[in-house]
Amino acid sequence: MKTAAIFKRISKVLLLLTFFIPLVVTRFSMFPMVYGKTLYFDVLVELALSFFALALLMDFDSIMPDLRHRFSNTKKNWILIAAFLYLGSVIISTIFAPSSYTAFWGTPDRNEGLFAYLHFGVFALLLYSLFTKRDWIIYLSGFAASTIFVVLVAWFQFFGFTIDLFYKLPATSQPGSYTGNPAYLAAFI
């Protein structure tokens, strides 16, 4: 197997590992339910982009025709076009924001700055560039499994059990599980 193919596969694996995001909690941070997920996602996306760029540098002639073929149909892919139009509007709003520092970096409790949205855009491009139907099935199955785990932990919390796997979650009538917020947990359920 060529080195470029290995780097491309490493990039795919790193993208597949993002389905563990709901389970990531950092005990050391001020916002344990948000910061770890943000850091984990950003690092995985940056590493995946680095390995994909290395694969492109090593074997540009064989990877580029596949990318051209995938992106030649983007005129029909309105979801991808809408996502990048939204990213463009975020860039414009960051430029004209009253606090450009906060608009670019976001806040630690929300992670909604341009820096995060750029990672989401790179993530979408890498998924679109690398994933096959089989990869999507693996990714969605893994995400469903981690979601089921989050929901089960929430039910244990609701019925009075204290969970101490990754982070001590107290028993409560309004469980947040590993999302930290009952409203976010509702999306998982």
Disulfide bonds with the S-S distance in Angstrom:
none
